[in-house]
């Protein structure tokens, strides 16, 4: 019985570590729809996505910053890391 608890914790922590999000998808969304905040919505940052949408990508500045951060891997999904990277 004790072994089941340990095994369940390992599976839960593994699932939390990988969000199932692709860095390539995030990059493509950022390039084509980043000014509308779609990349932030995809990565799980809903409030920031709304702010980015309202400001049209922070008047272009936030759009460029997010693009660079996704390419370098500094902008990760909210609930873990990318399951597929560039």
PDB file of N, CA, C and O in Angstrom:
ATOM      1  N   UNK A   1       0.827  -1.192   0.000  1.00  0.00           N
ATOM      2  CA  UNK A   1       0.000   0.000   0.000  1.00  0.00           C
ATOM      3  C   UNK A   1       0.867   1.250   0.000  1.00  0.00           C
ATOM      4  O   UNK A   1       0.547   2.223  -0.682  1.00  0.00           O
ATOM      5  N   UNK A   2       1.934   1.237   0.737  1.00  0.00           N
ATOM      6  CA  UNK A   2       2.824   2.388   0.809  1.00  0.00           C
ATOM      7  C   UNK A   2       3.497   2.646  -0.536  1.00  0.00           C
ATOM      8  O   UNK A   2       3.727   3.802  -0.889  1.00  0.00           O
ATOM      9  N   UNK A   3       3.816   1.609  -1.287  1.00  0.00           N
ATOM     10  CA  UNK A   3       4.456   1.756  -2.590  1.00  0.00           C
ATOM     11  C   UNK A   3       3.553   2.490  -3.577  1.00  0.00           C
ATOM     12  O   UNK A   3       4.049   3.245  -4.413  1.00  0.00           O
ATOM     13  N   UNK A   4       2.245   2.286  -3.498  1.00  0.00           N
ATOM     14  CA  UNK A   4       1.307   2.967  -4.397  1.00  0.00           C
ATOM     15  C   UNK A   4       1.348   4.474  -4.211  1.00  0.00           C
ATOM     16  O   UNK A   4       1.266   5.221  -5.185  1.00  0.00           O
ATOM     17  N   UNK A   5       1.473   4.923  -2.984  1.00  0.00           N
ATOM     18  CA  UNK A   5       1.522   6.353  -2.714  1.00  0.00           C
ATOM     19  C   UNK A   5       2.771   6.977  -3.320  1.00  0.00           C
ATOM     20  O   UNK A   5       2.698   8.058  -3.905  1.00  0.00           O
ATOM     21  N   UNK A   6       3.899   6.322  -3.188  1.00  0.00           N
ATOM     22  CA  UNK A   6       5.148   6.823  -3.753  1.00  0.00           C
ATOM     23  C   UNK A   6       5.053   6.853  -5.273  1.00  0.00           C
ATOM     24  O   UNK A   6       5.462   7.833  -5.895  1.00  0.00           O
ATOM     25  N   UNK A   7       4.528   5.815  -5.869  1.00  0.00           N
ATOM     26  CA  UNK A   7       4.391   5.738  -7.319  1.00  0.00           C
ATOM     27  C   UNK A   7       3.454   6.823  -7.841  1.00  0.00           C
ATOM     28  O   UNK A   7       3.716   7.414  -8.888  1.00  0.00           O
ATOM     29  N   UNK A   8       2.376   7.086  -7.131  1.00  0.00           N
ATOM     30  CA  UNK A   8       1.413   8.101  -7.552  1.00  0.00           C
ATOM     31  C   UNK A   8       2.056   9.484  -7.516  1.00  0.00           C
ATOM     32  O   UNK A   8       1.808  10.286  -8.417  1.00  0.00           O
ATOM     33  N   UNK A   9       2.859   9.789  -6.526  1.00  0.00           N
ATOM     34  CA  UNK A   9       3.528  11.080  -6.432  1.00  0.00           C
ATOM     35  C   UNK A   9       4.484  11.283  -7.595  1.00  0.00           C
ATOM     36  O   UNK A   9       4.564  12.385  -8.139  1.00  0.00           O
ATOM     37  N   UNK A  10       5.206  10.252  -7.985  1.00  0.00           N
ATOM     38  CA  UNK A  10       6.140  10.364  -9.100  1.00  0.00           C
ATOM     39  C   UNK A  10       5.412  10.677 -10.398  1.00  0.00           C
ATOM     40  O   UNK A  10       5.868  11.513 -11.178  1.00  0.00           O
ATOM     41  N   UNK A  11       4.298  10.021 -10.633  1.00  0.00           N
ATOM     42  CA  UNK A  11       3.517  10.252 -11.844  1.00  0.00           C
ATOM     43  C   UNK A  11       2.939  11.662 -11.838  1.00  0.00           C
ATOM     44  O   UNK A  11       2.952  12.338 -12.866  1.00  0.00           O
ATOM     45  N   UNK A  12       2.433  12.114 -10.694  1.00  0.00           N
ATOM     46  CA  UNK A  12       1.857  13.447 -10.590  1.00  0.00           C
ATOM     47  C   UNK A  12       2.911  14.519 -10.842  1.00  0.00           C
ATOM     48  O   UNK A  12       2.648  15.481 -11.563  1.00  0.00           O
ATOM     49  N   UNK A  13       4.095  14.369 -10.260  1.00  0.00           N
ATOM     50  CA  UNK A  13       5.134  15.382 -10.456  1.00  0.00           C
ATOM     51  C   UNK A  13       5.640  15.367 -11.892  1.00  0.00           C
ATOM     52  O   UNK A  13       6.001  16.417 -12.423  1.00  0.00           O
ATOM     53  N   UNK A  14       5.675  14.212 -12.526  1.00  0.00           N
ATOM     54  CA  UNK A  14       6.084  14.131 -13.939  1.00  0.00           C
ATOM     55  C   UNK A  14       5.080  14.861 -14.813  1.00  0.00           C
ATOM     56  O   UNK A  14       5.466  15.577 -15.737  1.00  0.00           O
ATOM     57  N   UNK A  15       3.788  14.686 -14.531  1.00  0.00           N
ATOM     58  CA  UNK A  15       2.750  15.349 -15.322  1.00  0.00           C
ATOM     59  C   UNK A  15       2.794  16.855 -15.134  1.00  0.00           C
ATOM     60  O   UNK A  15       2.524  17.600 -16.076  1.00  0.00           O
ATOM     61  N   UNK A  16       3.125  17.314 -13.947  1.00  0.00           N
ATOM     62  CA  UNK A  16       3.194  18.752 -13.695  1.00  0.00           C
ATOM     63  C   UNK A  16       4.415  19.377 -14.353  1.00  0.00           C
ATOM     64  O   UNK A  16       4.396  20.558 -14.699  1.00  0.00           O
ATOM     65  N   UNK A  17       5.471  18.601 -14.528  1.00  0.00           N
ATOM     66  CA  UNK A  17       6.703  19.134 -15.107  1.00  0.00           C
ATOM     67  C   UNK A  17       6.571  19.391 -16.602  1.00  0.00           C
ATOM     68  O   UNK A  17       7.241  20.279 -17.128  1.00  0.00           O
ATOM     69  N   UNK A  18       5.736  18.649 -17.290  1.00  0.00           N
ATOM     70  CA  UNK A  18       5.574  18.803 -18.736  1.00  0.00           C
ATOM     71  C   UNK A  18       4.150  19.234 -19.051  1.00  0.00           C
ATOM     72  O   UNK A  18       3.187  18.550 -18.702  1.00  0.00           O
ATOM     73  N   UNK A  19       4.031  20.365 -19.707  1.00  0.00           N
ATOM     74  CA  UNK A  19       2.718  20.937 -19.948  1.00  0.00           C
ATOM     75  C   UNK A  19       2.067  20.428 -21.221  1.00  0.00           C
ATOM     76  O   UNK A  19       0.871  20.638 -21.425  1.00  0.00           O
ATOM     77  N   UNK A  20       2.828  19.760 -22.086  1.00  0.00           N
ATOM     78  CA  UNK A  20       2.288  19.327 -23.357  1.00  0.00           C
ATOM     79  C   UNK A  20       2.294  20.427 -24.395  1.00  0.00           C
ATOM     80  O   UNK A  20       1.710  20.272 -25.468  1.00  0.00           O
ATOM     81  N   UNK A  21       2.945  21.531 -24.093  1.00  0.00           N
ATOM     82  CA  UNK A  21       3.016  22.664 -25.009  1.00  0.00           C
ATOM     83  C   UNK A  21       4.300  22.578 -25.833  1.00  0.00           C
ATOM     84  O   UNK A  21       5.347  22.160 -25.340  1.00  0.00           O
ATOM     85  N   UNK A  22       4.195  22.976 -27.076  1.00  0.00           N
ATOM     86  CA  UNK A  22       5.338  22.947 -27.977  1.00  0.00           C
ATOM     87  C   UNK A  22       5.924  24.348 -28.123  1.00  0.00           C
ATOM     88  O   UNK A  22       5.190  25.318 -28.312  1.00  0.00           O
ATOM     89  N   UNK A  23       7.241  24.448 -28.036  1.00  0.00           N
ATOM     90  CA  UNK A  23       7.917  25.728 -28.217  1.00  0.00           C
ATOM     91  C   UNK A  23       7.762  26.217 -29.657  1.00  0.00           C
ATOM     92  O   UNK A  23       7.666  27.419 -29.903  1.00  0.00           O
ATOM     93  N   UNK A  24       7.739  25.284 -30.598  1.00  0.00           N
ATOM     94  CA  UNK A  24       7.554  25.646 -32.007  1.00  0.00           C
ATOM     95  C   UNK A  24       6.176  26.260 -32.231  1.00  0.00           C
ATOM     96  O   UNK A  24       6.049  27.264 -32.933  1.00  0.00           O
ATOM     97  N   UNK A  25       5.151  25.666 -31.642  1.00  0.00           N
ATOM     98  CA  UNK A  25       3.801  26.214 -31.757  1.00  0.00           C
ATOM     99  C   UNK A  25       3.724  27.596 -31.123  1.00  0.00           C
ATOM    100  O   UNK A  25       3.132  28.517 -31.685  1.00  0.00           O
ATOM    101  N   UNK A  26       4.330  27.732 -29.945  1.00  0.00           N
ATOM    102  CA  UNK A  26       4.341  29.033 -29.271  1.00  0.00           C
ATOM    103  C   UNK A  26       5.046  30.077 -30.130  1.00  0.00           C
ATOM    104  O   UNK A  26       4.606  31.224 -30.201  1.00  0.00           O
ATOM    105  N   UNK A  27       6.139  29.685 -30.781  1.00  0.00           N
ATOM    106  CA  UNK A  27       6.879  30.610 -31.637  1.00  0.00           C
ATOM    107  C   UNK A  27       6.041  31.029 -32.847  1.00  0.00           C
ATOM    108  O   UNK A  27       5.989  32.211 -33.187  1.00  0.00           O
ATOM    109  N   UNK A  28       5.395  30.075 -33.488  1.00  0.00           N
ATOM    110  CA  UNK A  28       4.562  30.396 -34.649  1.00  0.00           C
ATOM    111  C   UNK A  28       3.375  31.282 -34.265  1.00  0.00           C
ATOM    112  O   UNK A  28       3.027  32.212 -34.992  1.00  0.00           O
ATOM    113  N   UNK A  29       2.764  30.990 -33.130  1.00  0.00           N
ATOM    114  CA  UNK A  29       1.666  31.837 -32.663  1.00  0.00           C
ATOM    115  C   UNK A  29       2.167  33.240 -32.346  1.00  0.00           C
ATOM    116  O   UNK A  29       1.481  34.227 -32.612  1.00  0.00           O
ATOM    117  N   UNK A  30       3.355  33.321 -31.783  1.00  0.00           N
ATOM    118  CA  UNK A  30       3.926  34.624 -31.461  1.00  0.00           C
ATOM    119  C   UNK A  30       4.236  35.426 -32.716  1.00  0.00           C
ATOM    120  O   UNK A  30       3.995  36.633 -32.759  1.00  0.00           O
ATOM    121  N   UNK A  31       4.764  34.767 -33.732  1.00  0.00           N
ATOM    122  CA  UNK A  31       5.104  35.467 -34.980  1.00  0.00           C
ATOM    123  C   UNK A  31       3.849  35.997 -35.664  1.00  0.00           C
ATOM    124  O   UNK A  31       3.797  37.166 -36.046  1.00  0.00           O
ATOM    125  N   UNK A  32       2.843  35.147 -35.818  1.00  0.00           N
ATOM    126  CA  UNK A  32       1.682  35.513 -36.613  1.00  0.00           C
ATOM    127  C   UNK A  32       0.556  36.188 -35.826  1.00  0.00           C
ATOM    128  O   UNK A  32      -0.156  37.032 -36.372  1.00  0.00           O
ATOM    129  N   UNK A  33       0.388  35.828 -34.554  1.00  0.00           N
ATOM    130  CA  UNK A  33      -0.724  36.372 -33.771  1.00  0.00           C
ATOM    131  C   UNK A  33      -0.275  36.960 -32.436  1.00  0.00           C
ATOM    132  O   UNK A  33      -1.098  37.203 -31.554  1.00  0.00           O
ATOM    133  N   UNK A  34       1.019  37.186 -32.288  1.00  0.00           N
ATOM    134  CA  UNK A  34       1.559  37.696 -31.026  1.00  0.00           C
ATOM    135  C   UNK A  34       1.053  39.071 -30.658  1.00  0.00           C
ATOM    136  O   UNK A  34       0.920  39.384 -29.475  1.00  0.00           O
ATOM    137  N   UNK A  35       0.770  39.892 -31.640  1.00  0.00           N
ATOM    138  CA  UNK A  35       0.238  41.222 -31.362  1.00  0.00           C
ATOM    139  C   UNK A  35      -1.138  41.185 -30.736  1.00  0.00           C
ATOM    140  O   UNK A  35      -1.580  42.166 -30.137  1.00  0.00           O
ATOM    141  N   UNK A  36      -1.817  40.060 -30.870  1.00  0.00           N
ATOM    142  CA  UNK A  36      -3.150  39.892 -30.276  1.00  0.00           C
ATOM    143  C   UNK A  36      -3.111  39.090 -28.973  1.00  0.00           C
ATOM    144  O   UNK A  36      -4.155  38.827 -28.377  1.00  0.00           O
ATOM    145  N   UNK A  37      -1.917  38.703 -28.533  1.00  0.00           N
ATOM    146  CA  UNK A  37      -1.776  37.995 -27.263  1.00  0.00           C
ATOM    147  C   UNK A  37      -2.049  36.516 -27.320  1.00  0.00           C
ATOM    148  O   UNK A  37      -2.110  35.865 -26.277  1.00  0.00           O
ATOM    149  N   UNK A  38      -2.216  35.964 -28.504  1.00  0.00           N
ATOM    150  CA  UNK A  38      -2.559  34.543 -28.626  1.00  0.00           C
ATOM    151  C   UNK A  38      -1.456  33.650 -28.056  1.00  0.00           C
ATOM    152  O   UNK A  38      -1.749  32.595 -27.493  1.00  0.00           O
ATOM    153  N   UNK A  39      -0.197  34.059 -28.194  1.00  0.00           N
ATOM    154  CA  UNK A  39       0.904  33.277 -27.639  1.00  0.00           C
ATOM    155  C   UNK A  39       0.811  33.178 -26.123  1.00  0.00           C
ATOM    156  O   UNK A  39       1.076  32.118 -25.557  1.00  0.00           O
ATOM    157  N   UNK A  40       0.442  34.259 -25.466  1.00  0.00           N
ATOM    158  CA  UNK A  40       0.284  34.251 -24.008  1.00  0.00           C
ATOM    159  C   UNK A  40      -0.899  33.389 -23.582  1.00  0.00           C
ATOM    160  O   UNK A  40      -0.822  32.686 -22.575  1.00  0.00           O
ATOM    161  N   UNK A  41      -1.997  33.437 -24.344  1.00  0.00           N
ATOM    162  CA  UNK A  41      -3.134  32.565 -24.050  1.00  0.00           C
ATOM    163  C   UNK A  41      -2.715  31.106 -24.164  1.00  0.00           C
ATOM    164  O   UNK A  41      -3.067  30.297 -23.306  1.00  0.00           O
ATOM    165  N   UNK A  42      -1.972  30.758 -25.205  1.00  0.00           N
ATOM    166  CA  UNK A  42      -1.523  29.387 -25.437  1.00  0.00           C
ATOM    167  C   UNK A  42      -0.645  28.890 -24.284  1.00  0.00           C
ATOM    168  O   UNK A  42      -0.743  27.732 -23.878  1.00  0.00           O
ATOM    169  N   UNK A  43       0.204  29.762 -23.766  1.00  0.00           N
ATOM    170  CA  UNK A  43       1.119  29.373 -22.697  1.00  0.00           C
ATOM    171  C   UNK A  43       0.473  29.403 -21.315  1.00  0.00           C
ATOM    172  O   UNK A  43       1.113  29.045 -20.327  1.00  0.00           O
ATOM    173  N   UNK A  44      -0.793  29.829 -21.236  1.00  0.00           N
ATOM    174  CA  UNK A  44      -1.527  29.777 -19.977  1.00  0.00           C
ATOM    175  C   UNK A  44      -1.564  31.078 -19.205  1.00  0.00           C
ATOM    176  O   UNK A  44      -2.057  31.095 -18.077  1.00  0.00           O
ATOM    177  N   UNK A  45      -1.070  32.157 -19.756  1.00  0.00           N
ATOM    178  CA  UNK A  45      -1.070  33.456 -19.100  1.00  0.00           C
ATOM    179  C   UNK A  45      -2.252  34.277 -19.621  1.00  0.00           C
ATOM    180  O   UNK A  45      -2.082  35.170 -20.451  1.00  0.00           O
ATOM    181  N   UNK A  46      -3.440  33.966 -19.129  1.00  0.00           N
ATOM    182  CA  UNK A  46      -4.663  34.561 -19.651  1.00  0.00           C
ATOM    183  C   UNK A  46      -4.728  36.067 -19.423  1.00  0.00           C
ATOM    184  O   UNK A  46      -5.042  36.816 -20.349  1.00  0.00           O
ATOM    185  N   UNK A  47      -4.440  36.520 -18.216  1.00  0.00           N
ATOM    186  CA  UNK A  47      -4.518  37.950 -17.918  1.00  0.00           C
ATOM    187  C   UNK A  47      -3.524  38.742 -18.768  1.00  0.00           C
ATOM    188  O   UNK A  47      -3.864  39.797 -19.303  1.00  0.00           O
ATOM    189  N   UNK A  48      -2.307  38.238 -18.890  1.00  0.00           N
ATOM    190  CA  UNK A  48      -1.314  38.912 -19.723  1.00  0.00           C
ATOM    191  C   UNK A  48      -1.713  38.871 -21.193  1.00  0.00           C
ATOM    192  O   UNK A  48      -1.413  39.801 -21.942  1.00  0.00           O
ATOM    193  N   UNK A  49      -2.382  37.809 -21.611  1.00  0.00           N
ATOM    194  CA  UNK A  49      -2.888  37.731 -22.977  1.00  0.00           C
ATOM    195  C   UNK A  49      -3.925  38.799 -23.255  1.00  0.00           C
ATOM    196  O   UNK A  49      -3.934  39.405 -24.326  1.00  0.00           O
ATOM    197  N   UNK A  50      -4.801  39.028 -22.283  1.00  0.00           N
ATOM    198  CA  UNK A  50      -5.818  40.071 -22.434  1.00  0.00           C
ATOM    199  C   UNK A  50      -5.160  41.449 -22.493  1.00  0.00           C
ATOM    200  O   UNK A  50      -5.529  42.279 -23.324  1.00  0.00           O
ATOM    201  N   UNK A  51      -4.193  41.691 -21.619  1.00  0.00           N
ATOM    202  CA  UNK A  51      -3.490  42.979 -21.631  1.00  0.00           C
ATOM    203  C   UNK A  51      -2.744  43.195 -22.947  1.00  0.00           C
ATOM    204  O   UNK A  51      -2.735  44.295 -23.500  1.00  0.00           O
ATOM    205  N   UNK A  52      -2.131  42.143 -23.428  1.00  0.00           N
ATOM    206  CA  UNK A  52      -1.416  42.249 -24.698  1.00  0.00           C
ATOM    207  C   UNK A  52      -2.387  42.490 -25.844  1.00  0.00           C
ATOM    208  O   UNK A  52      -2.068  43.226 -26.778  1.00  0.00           O
ATOM    209  N   UNK A  53      -3.554  41.889 -25.787  1.00  0.00           N
ATOM    210  CA  UNK A  53      -4.586  42.098 -26.803  1.00  0.00           C
ATOM    211  C   UNK A  53      -5.078  43.545 -26.795  1.00  0.00           C
ATOM    212  O   UNK A  53      -5.213  44.170 -27.847  1.00  0.00           O
ATOM    213  N   UNK A  54      -5.343  44.067 -25.604  1.00  0.00           N
ATOM    214  CA  UNK A  54      -5.858  45.433 -25.481  1.00  0.00           C
ATOM    215  C   UNK A  54      -4.842  46.459 -25.985  1.00  0.00           C
ATOM    216  O   UNK A  54      -5.215  47.453 -26.609  1.00  0.00           O
ATOM    217  N   UNK A  55      -3.549  46.214 -25.710  1.00  0.00           N
ATOM    218  CA  UNK A  55      -2.508  47.180 -26.102  1.00  0.00           C
ATOM    219  C   UNK A  55      -1.908  46.868 -27.468  1.00  0.00           C
ATOM    220  O   UNK A  55      -0.950  47.515 -27.891  1.00  0.00           O
ATOM    221  N   UNK A  56      -2.474  45.873 -28.160  1.00  0.00           N
ATOM    222  CA  UNK A  56      -1.951  45.429 -29.465  1.00  0.00           C
ATOM    223  C   UNK A  56      -0.458  45.103 -29.400  1.00  0.00           C
ATOM    224  O   UNK A  56       0.358  45.630 -30.156  1.00  0.00           O
ATOM    225  N   UNK A  57      -0.145  44.215 -28.466  1.00  0.00           N
ATOM    226  CA  UNK A  57       1.242  43.765 -28.323  1.00  0.00           C
ATOM    227  C   UNK A  57       2.122  44.788 -27.651  1.00  0.00           C
ATOM    228  O   UNK A  57       3.314  44.874 -27.942  1.00  0.00           O
ATOM    229  N   UNK A  58       1.538  45.574 -26.742  1.00  0.00           N
ATOM    230  CA  UNK A  58       2.333  46.592 -26.060  1.00  0.00           C
ATOM    231  C   UNK A  58       2.890  47.593 -27.046  1.00  0.00           C
ATOM    232  O   UNK A  58       4.029  48.043 -26.920  1.00  0.00           O
ATOM    233  N   UNK A  59       2.059  47.944 -28.050  1.00  0.00           N
ATOM    234  CA  UNK A  59       2.439  48.872 -29.126  1.00  0.00           C
ATOM    235  C   UNK A  59       3.649  48.364 -29.903  1.00  0.00           C
ATOM    236  O   UNK A  59       4.451  49.145 -30.414  1.00  0.00           O
ATOM    237  N   UNK A  60       3.765  47.038 -29.981  1.00  0.00           N
ATOM    238  CA  UNK A  60       4.828  46.404 -30.761  1.00  0.00           C
ATOM    239  C   UNK A  60       6.052  46.030 -29.948  1.00  0.00           C
ATOM    240  O   UNK A  60       6.815  45.151 -30.349  1.00  0.00           O
ATOM    241  N   UNK A  61       6.250  46.676 -28.821  1.00  0.00           N
ATOM    242  CA  UNK A  61       7.444  46.404 -28.005  1.00  0.00           C
ATOM    243  C   UNK A  61       7.312  45.063 -27.295  1.00  0.00           C
ATOM    244  O   UNK A  61       8.234  44.249 -27.328  1.00  0.00           O
ATOM    245  N   UNK A  62       6.175  44.831 -26.654  1.00  0.00           N
ATOM    246  CA  UNK A  62       5.921  43.586 -25.937  1.00  0.00           C
ATOM    247  C   UNK A  62       5.943  42.405 -26.907  1.00  0.00           C
ATOM    248  O   UNK A  62       6.396  41.312 -26.567  1.00  0.00           O
ATOM    249  N   UNK A  63       5.452  42.643 -28.106  1.00  0.00           N
ATOM    250  CA  UNK A  63       5.456  41.614 -29.156  1.00  0.00           C
ATOM    251  C   UNK A  63       6.880  41.137 -29.428  1.00  0.00           C
ATOM    252  O   UNK A  63       7.127  39.932 -29.487  1.00  0.00           O
ATOM    253  N   UNK A  64       7.809  42.060 -29.594  1.00  0.00           N
ATOM    254  CA  UNK A  64       9.205  41.721 -29.895  1.00  0.00           C
ATOM    255  C   UNK A  64       9.871  41.043 -28.696  1.00  0.00           C
ATOM    256  O   UNK A  64      10.612  40.074 -28.862  1.00  0.00           O
ATOM    257  N   UNK A  65       9.609  41.546 -27.500  1.00  0.00           N
ATOM    258  CA  UNK A  65      10.192  40.953 -26.292  1.00  0.00           C
ATOM    259  C   UNK A  65       9.736  39.506 -26.130  1.00  0.00           C
ATOM    260  O   UNK A  65      10.556  38.629 -25.858  1.00  0.00           O
ATOM    261  N   UNK A  66       8.430  39.245 -26.297  1.00  0.00           N
ATOM    262  CA  UNK A  66       7.915  37.877 -26.184  1.00  0.00           C
ATOM    263  C   UNK A  66       8.495  36.970 -27.268  1.00  0.00           C
ATOM    264  O   UNK A  66       8.791  35.803 -27.011  1.00  0.00           O
ATOM    265  N   UNK A  67       8.654  37.493 -28.450  1.00  0.00           N
ATOM    266  CA  UNK A  67       9.230  36.718 -29.548  1.00  0.00           C
ATOM    267  C   UNK A  67      10.642  36.250 -29.198  1.00  0.00           C
ATOM    268  O   UNK A  67      10.981  35.081 -29.383  1.00  0.00           O
ATOM    269  N   UNK A  68      11.447  37.160 -28.699  1.00  0.00           N
ATOM    270  CA  UNK A  68      12.825  36.824 -28.299  1.00  0.00           C
ATOM    271  C   UNK A  68      12.827  35.852 -27.119  1.00  0.00           C
ATOM    272  O   UNK A  68      13.625  34.915 -27.087  1.00  0.00           O
ATOM    273  N   UNK A  69      11.935  36.074 -26.148  1.00  0.00           N
ATOM    274  CA  UNK A  69      11.889  35.201 -24.975  1.00  0.00           C
ATOM    275  C   UNK A  69      11.459  33.779 -25.329  1.00  0.00           C
ATOM    276  O   UNK A  69      11.936  32.822 -24.718  1.00  0.00           O
ATOM    277  N   UNK A  70      10.574  33.628 -26.297  1.00  0.00           N
ATOM    278  CA  UNK A  70      10.160  32.285 -26.716  1.00  0.00           C
ATOM    279  C   UNK A  70      11.300  31.596 -27.460  1.00  0.00           C
ATOM    280  O   UNK A  70      11.549  30.409 -27.252  1.00  0.00           O
ATOM    281  N   UNK A  71      11.992  32.332 -28.323  1.00  0.00           N
ATOM    282  CA  UNK A  71      13.113  31.742 -29.064  1.00  0.00           C
ATOM    283  C   UNK A  71      14.213  31.276 -28.117  1.00  0.00           C
ATOM    284  O   UNK A  71      14.769  30.192 -28.300  1.00  0.00           O
ATOM    285  N   UNK A  72      14.533  32.082 -27.109  1.00  0.00           N
ATOM    286  CA  UNK A  72      15.596  31.720 -26.172  1.00  0.00           C
ATOM    287  C   UNK A  72      15.148  30.717 -25.117  1.00  0.00           C
ATOM    288  O   UNK A  72      15.980  30.150 -24.408  1.00  0.00           O
ATOM    289  N   UNK A  73      13.841  30.493 -25.007  1.00  0.00           N
ATOM    290  CA  UNK A  73      13.326  29.538 -24.017  1.00  0.00           C
ATOM    291  C   UNK A  73      13.094  30.150 -22.653  1.00  0.00           C
ATOM    292  O   UNK A  73      12.817  29.428 -21.695  1.00  0.00           O
ATOM    293  N   UNK A  74      13.202  31.478 -22.539  1.00  0.00           N
ATOM    294  CA  UNK A  74      12.983  32.147 -21.257  1.00  0.00           C
ATOM    295  C   UNK A  74      11.512  32.254 -20.895  1.00  0.00           C
ATOM    296  O   UNK A  74      11.181  32.375 -19.716  1.00  0.00           O
ATOM    297  N   UNK A  75      10.627  32.213 -21.870  1.00  0.00           N
ATOM    298  CA  UNK A  75       9.186  32.261 -21.615  1.00  0.00           C
ATOM    299  C   UNK A  75       8.648  30.836 -21.706  1.00  0.00           C
ATOM    300  O   UNK A  75       8.493  30.284 -22.795  1.00  0.00           O
ATOM    301  N   UNK A  76       8.367  30.254 -20.545  1.00  0.00           N
ATOM    302  CA  UNK A  76       7.904  28.877 -20.443  1.00  0.00           C
ATOM    303  C   UNK A  76       6.397  28.858 -20.197  1.00  0.00           C
ATOM    304  O   UNK A  76       5.836  29.862 -19.759  1.00  0.00           O
ATOM    305  N   UNK A  77       5.732  27.738 -20.471  1.00  0.00           N
ATOM    306  CA  UNK A  77       4.312  27.618 -20.125  1.00  0.00           C
ATOM    307  C   UNK A  77       4.103  27.797 -18.627  1.00  0.00           C
ATOM    308  O   UNK A  77       4.990  27.485 -17.832  1.00  0.00           O
ATOM    309  N   UNK A  78       2.959  28.287 -18.251  1.00  0.00           N
ATOM    310  CA  UNK A  78       2.673  28.594 -16.851  1.00  0.00           C
ATOM    311  C   UNK A  78       2.724  27.360 -15.959  1.00  0.00           C
ATOM    312  O   UNK A  78       3.165  27.455 -14.813  1.00  0.00           O
ATOM    313  N   UNK A  79       2.291  26.222 -16.448  1.00  0.00           N
ATOM    314  CA  UNK A  79       2.194  25.025 -15.605  1.00  0.00           C
ATOM    315  C   UNK A  79       3.287  23.997 -15.882  1.00  0.00           C
ATOM    316  O   UNK A  79       3.041  22.799 -15.743  1.00  0.00           O
ATOM    317  N   UNK A  80       4.452  24.416 -16.259  1.00  0.00           N
ATOM    318  CA  UNK A  80       5.549  23.480 -16.481  1.00  0.00           C
ATOM    319  C   UNK A  80       6.504  23.963 -17.541  1.00  0.00           C
ATOM    320  O   UNK A  80       6.685  25.165 -17.735  1.00  0.00           O
ATOM    321  N   UNK A  81       7.108  23.028 -18.216  1.00  0.00           N
ATOM    322  CA  UNK A  81       8.056  23.377 -19.273  1.00  0.00           C
ATOM    323  C   UNK A  81       7.549  22.806 -20.601  1.00  0.00           C
ATOM    324  O   UNK A  81       6.580  22.048 -20.637  1.00  0.00           O
ATOM    325  N   UNK A  82       8.217  23.183 -21.677  1.00  0.00           N
ATOM    326  CA  UNK A  82       7.809  22.702 -22.985  1.00  0.00           C
ATOM    327  C   UNK A  82       8.031  21.195 -23.092  1.00  0.00           C
ATOM    328  O   UNK A  82       9.035  20.672 -22.608  1.00  0.00           O
ATOM    329  N   UNK A  83       7.093  20.510 -23.724  1.00  0.00           N
ATOM    330  CA  UNK A  83       7.288  19.084 -23.976  1.00  0.00           C
ATOM    331  C   UNK A  83       8.113  18.889 -25.256  1.00  0.00           C
ATOM    332  O   UNK A  83       8.803  17.881 -25.407  1.00  0.00           O
ATOM    333  N   UNK A  84       8.036  19.860 -26.171  1.00  0.00           N
ATOM    334  CA  UNK A  84       8.835  19.829 -27.399  1.00  0.00           C
ATOM    335  C   UNK A  84       9.513  21.168 -27.561  1.00  0.00           C
ATOM    336  O   UNK A  84       8.855  22.208 -27.521  1.00  0.00           O
ATOM    337  N   UNK A  85      10.822  21.156 -27.745  1.00  0.00           N
ATOM    338  CA  UNK A  85      11.557  22.401 -27.912  1.00  0.00           C
ATOM    339  C   UNK A  85      12.058  22.535 -29.349  1.00  0.00           C
ATOM    340  O   UNK A  85      11.957  21.604 -30.147  1.00  0.00           O
ATOM    341  N   UNK A  86      12.599  23.711 -29.660  1.00  0.00           N
ATOM    342  CA  UNK A  86      13.099  23.977 -31.006  1.00  0.00           C
ATOM    343  C   UNK A  86      14.273  23.099 -31.366  1.00  0.00           C
ATOM    344  O   UNK A  86      14.806  23.204 -32.471  1.00  0.00           O
TER     345      UNK A  86
END
